[in-house]
Each structure stands twice: as C-alpha cells, then as structure tokens.
C-alpha cells in the first residue's frame, strides 16, 4: 500500500516522466492582470485590451500616477475606468484618481485610455484614420499601444 501511494505521489509531483518546466511566458504575463483586462498575442507581440477586445493606449504627456489628458482630450481618448467598485491594484496594475474623482486604470503608473474610433475586435490603432501620417504606434507622436 505504501509503495502504490508513494509512486502516485511521485507521479503527481512530476518526479517520474516529464519534469514540470514551470508556467509558460503567457501564463506568467496573465497571472496579475485584473479580470476586465485581457492580454492579446499577435505574432510575437503582446498588447493589452479591454474584455471587449478594444485596444489600450498610453499618453507621453502623463506623469506617473497622474492623467494629463483632461477636457477635450477625453473626447477622443477615453480613460479606462475601473468597472467594479471593488477593483483594486494587482501587480503592475494600479488605480489612479482622476480630477473628477473617478478611478482610472494605470499600468506601471501610466494611465491608460481607449481611442474613440477603435471598435471591439480591431487590431490596436485600426480605428485611427490618420495613422499613416505617424509611423508605428506613436500616434501624434504621443500615444502608444499599451504593451507589457
């Protein structure tokens, strides 16, 4: 009886057969992401999106923990709000308080945003009608697709 139990324990621990290599890169990246945020892999590139598959962006004029996209800026670049009243920081994800008092998600201290013309299921930046004027994801030289 002890031999069978011992063999089963060794199998369960991975001591016999293939050794457990640990979590994959995808699993590690997904470990500390709030439920309403998704990690998407496109080829070799990762980016973050909403749970509705809308891309996120950062703004170069922001300061760590402070959004400087206010007023008319928020008509085009919408702050990513915490959907749940009990949302809390997880890993690199934090909540900042906007000047009107509502919480906004931040990644590594950078506030994050949606772009007005992106739609659910689009690749980051597909809704940007003037994207050809600004190579890469540096929209207007200041806006960037959020990547890990």
C-alpha positions in Angstrom: 0.0 0.0 0.0 2.8 2.4 0.9 4.6 1.7 -2.4 1.5 2.5 -4.5 0.8 5.7 -2.5 4.5 6.7 -2.8 4.5 6.0 -6.6 1.3 8.0 -7.0 2.9 10.9 -5.1 6.0 10.9 -7.2 3.9 10.9 -10.4 1.8 13.8 -9.1 4.9 15.8 -8.3 6.4 15.1 -11.7 9.4 13.2 -10.3 8.7 10.4 -12.8 8.4 11.1 -16.5 8.4 14.7 -17.9 9.6 17.3 -15.4 7.4 20.3 -14.9 9.0 23.2 -16.6 7.0 25.9 -14.8 4.5 28.4 -16.2 4.8 29.5 -19.8 5.5 33.1 -20.7 1.8 33.6 -21.5 0.8 32.2 -18.1 3.2 34.4 -16.2 2.0 37.6 -18.1 -1.6 36.7 -17.3 -1.1 36.0 -13.6 -1.5 39.5 -12.3 -4.0 41.1 -14.7 -7.3 42.4 -13.5 -10.3 40.4 -14.8 -11.6 43.2 -17.0 -8.3 43.4 -18.9 -7.0 40.9 -21.5 -3.6 40.1 -22.8 -3.5 39.5 -26.5 -0.7 37.9 -28.5 -0.4 38.9 -32.2 2.5 37.0 -33.8 5.4 37.7 -31.4 3.9 40.9 -30.0 1.7 41.2 -26.9 -0.7 44.1 -26.1 -3.4 44.7 -23.5 -7.1 45.2 -24.4 -10.4 45.5 -22.7 -12.5 42.5 -22.0 -14.5 43.6 -25.1 -11.3 43.4 -27.3 -10.7 47.2 -27.6 -7.0 48.2 -27.5 -5.5 50.4 -24.8 -3.1 53.3 -25.2 -0.7 55.4 -23.1 0.0 59.1 -23.4 3.5 60.6 -23.2 2.3 63.8 -21.5 1.0 61.9 -18.5 3.1 61.6 -15.3 3.4 58.5 -13.2 0.0 58.2 -11.4 -1.4 61.4 -13.0 -3.5 61.8 -16.1 -2.9 64.9 -18.1 -5.5 64.0 -20.7 -8.4 66.2 -19.5 -11.1 68.3 -21.0 -11.3 68.0 -24.8 -8.6 65.3 -24.8 -11.0 62.9 -23.2 -13.5 63.4 -26.1 -11.1 61.4 -28.3 -9.1 59.4 -25.7 -11.3 57.9 -23.1 -9.9 57.0 -19.7 -10.1 53.3 -18.9 -12.3 53.3 -15.8 -12.4 50.5 -13.3 -15.8 48.8 -13.9 -16.2 47.4 -10.4 -16.4 49.4 -7.3 -14.3 46.8 -5.5 -11.5 47.0 -8.2 -8.0 47.1 -6.6 -4.4 47.2 -7.6 -2.9 43.9 -8.9 0.8 43.5 -9.7 1.8 46.3 -12.2 -1.9 47.4 -12.4 -3.0 50.3 -10.2 -5.9 52.7 -9.9 -5.4 56.4 -10.1 -7.9 59.0 -9.1 -8.8 61.5 -11.9 -9.5 65.1 -11.1 -13.3 64.4 -11.2 -12.8 61.7 -8.6 -13.4 58.6 -10.7 -10.8 55.8 -10.7 -8.8 55.1 -13.9 -6.6 52.0 -14.6 -2.9 52.6 -14.8 -0.2 50.1 -15.9 3.2 50.6 -14.2 2.0 54.0 -13.2 0.9 55.1 -16.7 -2.8 55.9 -17.0 -4.4 54.0 -19.9 -7.0 55.0 -22.5 -9.3 53.8 -25.3 -9.3 55.6 -28.7 -12.7 56.9 -29.8 -12.6 55.3 -33.3 -11.3 51.8 -32.3 -14.0 49.1 -32.2 -14.3 45.8 -30.4 -12.2 43.2 -32.1 -10.0 45.6 -34.0 -6.2 45.5 -34.0 -4.7 48.3 -32.0 -4.8 51.5 -34.0 -7.1 50.2 -36.7 -9.7 52.9 -36.0 -7.1 55.7 -36.4 -7.9 57.3 -39.7 -4.7 59.4 -39.8 -2.4 56.6 -38.6 -0.5 56.6 -41.9 0.9 60.1 -41.0 2.5 58.7 -37.9 4.6 55.5 -38.4 4.3 52.8 -35.8 2.0 53.2 -32.9 3.3 56.7 -31.9 0.0 58.3 -32.8 0.5 62.1 -33.0 4.0 61.3 -31.6 2.5 60.9 -28.1 0.1 58.0 -28.0 1.3 54.4 -27.9 -0.4 50.9 -27.8 -0.1 49.5 -24.3 2.3 46.6 -24.2 3.8 44.6 -21.3 
